Amino acid sequence: MDRNVVKVLLAAWERPDFRAGLRHLIDLDEVTSLLAALAVDDHDDEVRRRAMELLRSALETAEIRAAVLLLVETDDIRHSLAAAISDNLADRPGLASSIRSALDDPAVRAEIRDALESQGMRTLVWKAAEDEFRGRRLTLVREATVLLLRHRPARRLVWALKRHGVLRELRSRPAVI
């Protein structure tokens, strides 16, 4: 897991109101130790696997999804997340800029919330995360196409991302430096 994303997660975790809201849903000590382990550069595959299991649980729990999405509504967390994305996409500044623009748009954040209420979308997100974790190339084109055809929230999210140029930037080739 990227070090910058871990920093964002740690910043969110340090919010007492966020932890208090999740206290009855998850083991706070386990999450704290997991975040500390992820913050170290030399974490092993077991730590990454535990993180993936926790993320999957969070994705499937409505209360945790809502809490995380509320965090994205806070400016400092959203800006930290956008900075982490920009750092990871240093070779693709146009894509980083379009993602930042989309994250700053309240309408896009509302579409993300709506789309994540769809089981199909959550399944697709999870498959993408698993592929990334395993170092595989994303092979979800068919599933994404079916999802777009069947789920209105997914289509609305795609249009919202298109308005910010995210799709155009995803299709463009990275600059060779």
trRosetta pair geometry for C-beta under 8 A, 3 or more apart (Angstrom, degrees):
i j d omega theta_ij theta_ji phi_ij phi_ji
1 5 5.9 -105 169 77 94 122
1 6 5.9 109 116 -59 113 99
1 38 5.5 -15 62 -157 130 119
1 48 6.5 174 -19 -120 91 87
1 51 5.9 -85 -35 132 142 163
2 5 4.4 83 72 8 98 106
2 6 6.9 -162 96 -10 50 84
2 84 6.5 126 116 -179 130 109
2 88 5.8 -37 -127 -83 156 127
3 6 5.5 -53 -151 34 34 115
3 7 6.6 41 149 -24 65 100
3 39 7.4 80 -142 -145 78 49
3 41 7.2 -11 -85 -95 125 73
4 7 5.5 -46 -153 28 36 116
4 8 6.8 37 148 -18 64 99
4 83 7.0 -135 -171 110 128 81
4 84 3.3 166 132 -128 115 91
4 87 5.1 143 -52 57 162 142
4 88 6.8 -139 45 -40 135 96
5 8 5.5 -49 -154 33 38 113
5 9 6.4 39 148 -18 67 103
5 81 7.6 46 -120 -129 70 72
5 84 5.1 129 -68 169 57 150
6 9 5.5 -52 -148 38 35 113
6 10 6.2 37 152 -21 67 104
6 35 6.8 149 -162 -158 89 74
6 38 4.7 -166 -120 126 128 109
6 39 5.2 177 148 -88 134 62
7 10 5.7 -53 -147 36 31 112
7 11 6.4 33 152 -21 64 103
7 39 7.6 98 -73 -119 59 96
7 80 6.9 -129 112 179 98 120
7 84 6.9 179 56 -84 104 121
8 11 5.7 -52 -150 34 32 112
8 12 6.5 30 152 -16 64 104
8 77 6.5 97 -165 -158 94 73
8 80 4.6 159 -106 122 91 113
8 81 5.0 88 -138 -79 155 69
8 84 5.5 -80 -29 -22 127 147
9 12 5.7 -55 -150 37 32 110
9 13 6.1 32 152 -22 66 109
9 35 5.8 -151 120 -125 114 113
9 38 7.6 5 69 87 143 145
10 13 5.5 -55 -143 37 31 113
10 14 6.4 37 155 -27 64 103
10 35 5.5 145 -87 170 79 126
10 39 6.4 49 -61 -80 139 125
11 14 5.9 -52 -152 27 30 113
11 15 7.7 40 148 -30 57 94
11 76 7.3 -127 159 132 137 107
11 77 6.4 179 106 -104 117 78
11 80 5.9 19 43 93 159 177
12 15 6.0 -46 -171 10 41 114
12 18 5.8 -127 170 152 77 174
12 68 7.8 35 -178 -126 155 70
12 71 5.1 27 -131 -154 121 149
12 77 5.6 66 -82 -122 95 128
13 18 7.0 -119 -116 96 26 129
13 19 6.6 65 -167 -70 60 103
13 31 6.9 -167 -126 136 128 113
13 32 7.0 154 171 -99 137 67
13 35 5.7 -81 -9 -61 167 173
15 18 4.0 68 85 6 110 112
15 19 6.8 166 87 -8 59 83
15 71 7.7 178 30 -114 153 106
16 19 5.8 -58 -146 42 35 107
16 20 5.9 36 157 -23 69 109
17 20 5.7 -51 -140 36 30 113
17 21 6.4 33 158 -22 61 106
18 21 6.0 -59 -155 33 28 111
18 22 6.7 8 155 -4 63 112
18 67 6.3 119 -149 177 79 113
18 71 6.4 43 -110 -82 133 115
19 22 6.0 -72 -150 46 32 101
19 23 6.5 61 151 -60 68 86
19 28 5.9 67 -163 -130 105 128
20 23 5.6 -20 -151 -19 35 119
21 63 7.7 -161 156 169 94 104
21 67 5.3 164 111 -112 132 128
22 25 5.0 -75 -162 47 64 112
22 26 5.5 -16 163 32 105 103
22 28 7.1 127 99 -86 100 92
22 63 7.6 153 -109 128 66 107
22 64 6.4 63 -119 -105 109 84
22 67 6.0 -175 -65 104 100 177
23 26 8.0 -94 -134 54 13 62
23 28 6.1 -19 -115 -44 67 127
25 61 6.2 120 -169 167 128 151
25 63 5.6 -157 -82 87 147 130
25 64 5.9 -174 138 -58 154 99
26 30 7.3 -113 163 61 93 112
26 31 6.0 60 131 -39 129 126
26 54 7.7 70 -146 -146 140 98
26 57 7.4 119 -100 120 114 134
26 58 7.9 -10 -64 -81 145 86
26 64 7.2 64 -29 -89 123 129
27 30 3.9 55 97 9 114 116
27 31 6.8 159 90 -13 63 83
28 31 5.7 -56 -149 38 36 109
28 32 6.1 39 153 -22 68 106
29 32 5.6 -53 -146 36 32 114
29 33 6.3 26 158 -14 66 105
30 33 6.1 -58 -148 40 29 105
30 34 6.1 29 154 -20 64 111
30 54 7.9 -177 126 -93 110 126
31 34 5.6 -57 -144 39 31 113
31 35 6.2 31 157 -19 66 105
31 54 6.7 135 -104 -149 85 146
32 35 6.0 -55 -147 36 27 108
32 36 6.5 27 153 -17 62 107
33 36 5.6 -54 -148 37 33 113
33 37 6.3 35 153 -20 66 105
34 37 5.7 -54 -148 36 31 111
34 38 6.3 31 154 -19 65 106
34 47 6.9 157 -146 -157 72 82
34 50 5.7 -136 -120 119 119 121
34 51 6.0 156 176 -82 119 76
34 54 6.4 116 135 -23 170 158
35 38 5.6 -54 -145 37 33 112
35 39 6.4 40 153 -29 64 103
36 39 5.7 -51 -152 26 31 116
36 40 7.5 32 151 -21 59 98
37 40 6.1 -54 -164 24 37 110
37 43 5.2 102 156 -118 83 122
37 47 4.5 -143 136 -132 128 132
38 43 5.8 -28 -108 -32 37 168
38 47 6.2 179 -73 157 66 119
38 48 8.0 110 -107 -86 92 57
38 51 6.0 85 -81 -82 129 139
40 43 5.4 120 75 -53 91 87
43 47 4.1 -82 177 68 115 151
43 48 6.7 133 119 -43 112 81
44 47 5.6 109 57 7 61 98
44 48 7.4 -120 112 2 40 92
45 48 5.4 -55 -149 41 41 113
45 49 6.0 45 152 -24 71 104
46 49 5.6 -51 -144 35 31 113
46 50 6.4 33 154 -19 63 103
47 50 5.8 -52 -148 36 31 111
47 51 6.4 34 150 -21 63 105
48 51 5.5 -53 -150 35 33 114
48 52 6.4 34 152 -20 65 103
48 133 6.5 154 159 -151 115 102
49 52 5.7 -52 -149 35 33 112
49 53 6.5 34 151 -19 64 103
50 53 5.7 -52 -149 35 34 112
50 54 6.4 34 152 -18 65 105
51 54 5.7 -56 -150 38 32 111
51 55 6.3 33 152 -19 66 106
52 55 5.6 -52 -145 37 32 112
52 56 6.3 35 155 -21 64 103
52 129 6.8 159 -135 141 94 113
52 130 7.1 91 -161 -97 133 67
52 133 5.5 29 -88 -103 138 159
53 56 5.8 -52 -149 34 31 112
53 57 6.5 32 152 -19 63 105
54 57 5.6 -54 -150 36 32 113
54 58 6.3 33 152 -20 65 106
55 58 5.5 -54 -147 37 32 112
55 59 6.2 35 154 -23 66 105
55 129 6.6 -140 119 174 142 158
56 59 5.7 -52 -148 33 31 113
56 60 6.5 16 158 -8 64 110
56 126 6.0 67 -116 -130 89 119
56 129 8.0 -170 -72 86 80 142
57 60 6.1 -69 -151 44 28 102
57 61 6.1 17 158 -16 68 115
57 64 7.4 48 123 37 76 165
58 61 6.0 -63 -138 38 29 104
58 64 4.3 -118 -145 134 73 139
58 65 6.8 137 159 -65 71 61
58 68 6.6 72 170 -32 123 142
59 64 8.0 -54 -31 94 19 116
59 65 6.6 67 -143 -84 32 104
59 116 7.7 -117 -153 -162 80 108
59 122 5.3 146 162 -158 108 107
59 125 6.7 -167 -141 93 141 124
59 126 6.1 173 96 -72 164 103
60 122 6.8 120 -84 164 62 146
61 64 4.2 56 86 17 112 111
61 65 6.5 174 86 -15 55 85
62 65 5.6 -56 -146 37 30 114
62 66 6.2 30 157 -20 65 107
63 66 5.8 -55 -149 36 29 111
63 67 6.4 29 153 -20 64 106
64 67 5.6 -53 -146 36 34 112
64 68 6.3 31 156 -16 67 105
65 68 6.0 -59 -149 38 27 107
65 69 6.2 22 156 -15 64 111
65 116 5.9 -177 -166 138 128 128
66 69 5.8 -58 -144 41 29 109
66 70 6.3 33 154 -22 64 105
67 70 5.7 -53 -151 33 30 113
67 71 6.8 36 149 -23 61 100
68 71 5.5 -48 -156 27 37 116
68 72 6.9 38 148 -20 64 98
69 72 5.5 -45 -153 29 40 113
69 73 7.1 49 146 -24 61 97
69 109 7.5 138 -169 -179 93 95
69 112 7.1 178 -128 108 112 106
69 113 5.2 98 -168 -98 152 95
69 116 7.2 -168 -71 54 132 150
70 73 5.4 -46 -161 24 41 119
70 74 7.5 44 145 -23 64 93
71 74 5.8 -48 -163 21 44 110
71 77 4.8 -79 166 122 88 170
72 77 6.4 -108 -98 108 32 115
72 78 5.4 83 -169 -87 58 92
72 81 7.0 -27 -120 16 85 160
72 103 7.3 -110 -174 -158 107 98
72 109 6.2 -179 118 -137 117 118
72 112 7.8 -56 101 90 160 147
73 78 7.2 8 -137 -48 1 125
73 109 6.6 124 -87 165 75 154
74 77 4.7 64 76 19 102 107
74 78 6.5 175 82 -11 48 93
75 78 5.8 -66 -143 42 26 109
75 79 5.9 20 164 -17 67 112
76 79 5.9 -56 -141 39 27 108
76 80 6.3 29 157 -19 63 107
77 80 5.7 -55 -147 37 30 111
77 81 6.3 31 153 -19 64 107
78 81 5.7 -55 -149 37 30 112
78 82 6.3 30 152 -18 64 106
78 103 5.6 168 -170 156 103 114
78 104 7.2 128 147 -88 132 58
79 82 5.5 -50 -144 38 34 112
79 83 6.3 38 152 -21 64 103
80 83 5.6 -52 -148 35 32 113
80 84 6.5 35 152 -20 64 102
81 84 5.7 -51 -150 34 33 112
81 85 6.5 33 151 -18 64 104
81 103 6.9 -163 93 -153 114 156
82 85 5.6 -51 -148 36 34 113
82 86 6.3 37 151 -21 65 105
82 96 8.0 109 -178 -179 76 82
82 99 7.0 172 -132 113 82 92
82 100 4.3 84 -160 -115 125 87
82 103 5.4 -159 -78 64 109 151
82 104 7.6 20 -75 -47 153 91
83 86 5.5 -51 -146 36 33 113
83 87 6.4 37 153 -22 64 102
84 87 5.7 -50 -149 33 31 112
84 88 6.5 25 154 -13 63 108
85 88 5.8 -62 -151 41 31 108
85 89 6.1 2 159 5 68 115
85 96 5.9 160 124 -134 89 82
85 99 5.4 -110 144 107 150 143
85 100 7.1 -176 76 -64 126 79
86 89 6.1 -72 -138 54 27 92
86 90 7.3 68 155 -76 61 61
86 93 7.7 35 -151 -127 88 65
86 96 4.1 95 -113 -173 66 133
86 97 7.9 67 -108 -59 103 51
86 100 6.7 21 -61 -57 109 124
87 90 6.3 -5 -165 -51 34 99
89 92 4.5 -64 -177 62 97 94
89 93 7.2 153 125 -80 94 29
89 95 5.3 -115 -175 85 145 108
89 96 4.1 176 84 -64 124 101
89 99 7.6 117 16 19 160 138
90 93 7.3 8 -163 -67 34 78
90 96 7.7 37 -76 -41 29 151
91 174 4.9 32 134 -171 108 127
91 175 6.5 -156 179 56 74 79
91 177 6.5 -118 -125 -12 93 122
92 95 4.0 5 140 25 117 119
92 96 6.2 136 98 -20 75 87
92 169 6.9 115 171 174 112 106
92 172 8.0 146 -143 87 106 103
92 174 5.0 -78 -73 -113 97 92
92 175 7.3 160 -94 12 52 83
93 96 5.4 -55 -144 39 37 114
93 97 6.0 39 157 -22 69 106
94 97 5.8 -55 -147 37 28 111
94 98 6.4 25 156 -17 64 107
94 165 7.4 -93 170 139 94 126
94 169 4.7 -166 120 -120 98 116
94 172 6.8 0 80 63 143 148
95 98 5.8 -56 -145 37 31 108
95 99 6.3 30 156 -18 65 106
95 166 7.2 70 -148 -142 70 60
95 169 3.9 166 -88 148 69 127
95 170 6.6 100 -120 -69 116 53
95 172 7.7 -155 -56 57 99 106
96 99 5.9 -57 -148 37 29 110
96 100 6.3 31 153 -20 64 107
97 100 5.7 -53 -147 36 30 113
97 101 6.3 33 153 -20 64 106
97 165 8.0 -9 98 83 91 130
97 169 8.0 177 57 -92 82 158
98 101 5.5 -50 -148 36 33 115
98 102 6.4 34 152 -19 64 104
98 164 5.1 132 -169 135 80 90
98 165 4.1 -119 -117 86 127 93
98 166 4.6 176 134 -77 120 56
98 168 7.5 -174 -102 57 163 91
98 169 4.8 -176 17 0 147 146
99 102 5.6 -53 -148 36 33 111
99 103 6.3 32 154 -19 66 105
99 164 7.8 117 -81 125 19 132
99 166 6.0 88 -77 -111 62 108
100 103 5.8 -55 -147 37 30 110
100 104 6.4 26 155 -17 64 109
101 104 5.9 -61 -149 38 28 109
101 105 6.7 32 152 -28 63 107
101 164 4.5 173 102 -157 111 115
101 165 7.3 42 59 38 143 101
102 105 5.7 -56 -154 25 34 115
102 108 4.6 -164 -174 -174 76 170
102 160 7.0 106 -145 136 102 90
102 161 5.6 17 -120 -118 147 66
102 164 4.1 -170 -69 58 85 167
102 166 5.5 3 -39 -47 145 129
103 108 7.0 -92 -82 95 20 131
103 109 7.2 64 -156 -70 47 96
105 108 4.1 73 82 6 108 108
105 109 6.9 177 92 -10 58 82
105 160 7.3 -174 103 -178 138 106
105 164 6.6 -137 -8 -71 143 130
106 109 5.5 -54 -147 38 38 112
106 110 6.3 42 153 -22 68 102
107 110 5.6 -51 -151 34 33 113
107 111 6.6 34 150 -19 64 103
107 160 6.2 -158 122 -132 95 122
108 111 5.5 -53 -150 36 36 112
108 112 6.5 41 149 -23 66 100
108 157 7.6 85 -154 -143 69 69
108 160 4.5 158 -106 156 76 126
108 161 6.9 101 -136 -71 118 59
108 164 6.9 -2 -74 -23 148 139
109 112 5.5 -47 -149 31 35 115
109 113 6.6 40 150 -20 63 101
110 113 5.6 -49 -152 33 34 114
110 114 6.5 33 151 -16 65 105
111 114 5.6 -53 -146 39 34 111
111 115 6.1 34 155 -20 67 107
111 153 7.0 161 -164 -168 69 77
111 156 5.2 -146 -134 120 113 99
111 157 4.3 159 150 -94 113 69
111 160 4.5 179 20 0 164 157
112 115 5.8 -55 -143 38 29 109
112 116 6.2 24 159 -17 64 109
112 157 6.3 100 -79 -124 48 120
113 116 6.1 -63 -148 38 25 106
113 117 7.0 32 152 -27 60 101
114 117 5.9 -53 -162 20 34 114
114 118 7.8 35 145 -21 60 97
114 153 4.3 -152 132 -135 99 121
114 156 6.9 -9 88 75 139 134
114 157 7.4 -166 73 -57 97 102
115 118 5.8 -49 -170 20 45 114
115 121 4.7 179 165 -145 83 169
115 151 7.6 95 -136 136 75 127
115 153 4.3 179 -89 141 56 107
115 154 5.5 101 -134 -85 107 53
115 156 7.4 -155 -64 67 99 91
115 157 4.4 -1 -54 -41 144 145
116 121 6.0 -116 -97 106 34 126
116 122 6.2 79 -157 -74 65 88
116 125 7.5 4 -113 -14 87 155
117 121 7.9 42 54 48 38 128
117 153 6.9 175 53 -79 93 177
118 121 4.0 78 76 7 107 107
118 122 6.8 -178 91 -8 56 82
118 147 7.8 118 129 -160 140 104
118 151 5.1 66 -147 -153 157 143
118 153 5.3 -173 -32 58 127 130
118 154 6.5 -79 53 -43 163 95
119 122 5.7 -56 -147 39 34 111
119 123 6.2 38 153 -23 67 105
120 123 5.7 -54 -149 34 29 113
120 124 6.5 29 153 -17 63 106
120 147 4.9 168 147 -121 120 97
120 150 6.8 166 -85 87 177 121
120 151 5.4 -161 66 -47 137 144
120 154 7.3 -65 98 -43 114 138
121 124 5.6 -54 -149 37 33 112
121 125 6.3 35 153 -19 66 104
121 147 6.4 120 -80 -167 62 134
121 151 6.5 -150 -45 122 98 165
121 153 6.9 -72 -35 96 147 113
121 154 5.5 -173 -84 -81 111 103
121 157 8.0 89 -127 17 142 154
122 125 5.6 -51 -146 36 33 112
122 126 6.2 34 154 -20 65 106
123 126 5.7 -56 -149 37 29 111
123 127 6.4 30 153 -20 65 104
123 143 7.8 -117 112 -178 104 133
124 127 5.8 -52 -147 34 32 110
124 128 6.5 32 154 -18 64 105
124 140 6.1 120 -152 177 87 142
124 143 5.6 173 -106 132 97 118
124 144 6.1 108 -149 -87 138 69
124 147 5.6 -29 -48 -54 147 160
125 128 5.8 -56 -152 37 31 112
125 129 6.4 31 151 -19 65 106
126 129 5.6 -54 -147 37 33 112
126 130 6.3 34 154 -19 66 104
127 130 5.7 -52 -146 37 32 111
127 131 6.3 33 154 -19 64 105
127 140 5.5 128 109 -94 126 130
127 143 6.8 34 57 78 161 166
128 131 5.8 -53 -148 36 30 111
128 132 6.4 31 153 -18 64 106
128 138 5.9 11 -131 -125 84 109
128 140 6.0 -69 -73 -2 83 154
129 132 5.7 -55 -148 38 31 112
129 133 6.2 35 152 -23 65 106
130 133 5.5 -52 -146 35 32 115
130 134 6.2 18 159 -8 66 109
131 134 6.0 -63 -145 46 28 102
131 136 4.5 -88 -160 73 80 103
131 137 7.2 -47 172 93 120 20
131 138 5.4 118 110 -101 150 53
131 139 6.6 180 -120 20 146 80
131 140 7.3 -134 -14 -32 152 108
132 135 7.6 36 -180 -74 30 27
132 136 7.8 -84 -57 53 20 67
132 138 7.5 8 -60 -72 79 90
136 139 6.9 -52 145 -5 117 109
140 143 4.7 -56 -168 49 83 113
140 144 5.3 88 128 -29 92 100
141 144 5.8 -59 -146 38 27 110
141 145 6.3 29 156 -22 64 107
142 145 5.8 -55 -150 34 30 112
142 146 6.5 27 155 -15 65 105
143 146 5.8 -55 -148 38 32 109
143 147 6.2 35 153 -22 65 107
144 147 5.6 -53 -146 36 31 114
144 148 6.3 31 155 -20 65 105
145 148 5.8 -55 -150 35 29 110
145 149 6.5 26 154 -17 63 107
146 149 5.8 -59 -150 38 31 110
146 150 6.1 8 161 -3 68 116
147 150 6.3 -73 -142 48 25 97
147 151 5.4 -26 -178 22 68 120
147 154 5.0 -166 144 -135 97 176
148 151 7.1 -63 -105 51 16 81
148 154 5.3 -123 -97 118 52 119
148 155 5.6 103 -161 -79 74 77
148 158 6.3 22 -121 -22 115 152
150 154 8.0 39 71 35 65 132
151 154 4.2 68 90 7 110 111
151 155 7.0 173 95 -10 59 83
152 155 5.6 -56 -150 37 37 111
152 156 6.3 36 155 -20 70 105
153 156 5.6 -54 -146 37 34 111
153 157 6.3 36 155 -21 66 104
154 157 5.7 -53 -150 35 32 112
154 158 6.5 34 152 -20 64 103
155 158 5.7 -53 -150 34 33 112
155 159 6.5 31 153 -16 65 104
156 159 5.8 -54 -150 37 33 110
156 160 6.4 35 151 -21 65 105
157 160 5.5 -53 -148 36 33 113
157 161 6.3 31 154 -16 66 105
158 161 5.8 -56 -148 39 31 109
158 162 6.2 37 151 -25 65 106
158 167 7.1 57 -170 -68 81 132
159 162 5.4 -50 -145 33 33 117
159 163 6.7 42 153 -27 63 98
160 163 5.8 -46 -156 24 32 114
160 164 7.3 16 151 -5 60 105
161 164 6.0 -66 -158 43 38 103
161 166 4.1 -64 179 52 94 133
161 167 5.9 104 117 -36 100 90
162 165 7.7 53 -175 -68 35 19
162 166 7.0 -85 -74 49 28 82
162 167 4.7 -11 -100 14 74 130
162 168 7.6 94 -147 -24 66 85
165 168 4.9 -55 -159 43 69 117
165 169 5.7 67 142 -22 87 104
166 169 5.9 -63 -150 41 28 108
166 170 6.3 32 153 -24 65 106
167 170 5.5 -51 -145 32 32 113
167 171 6.5 28 156 -17 64 106
168 171 6.0 -62 -155 36 29 108
168 172 6.6 30 150 -26 65 105
169 172 5.6 -48 -144 27 37 113
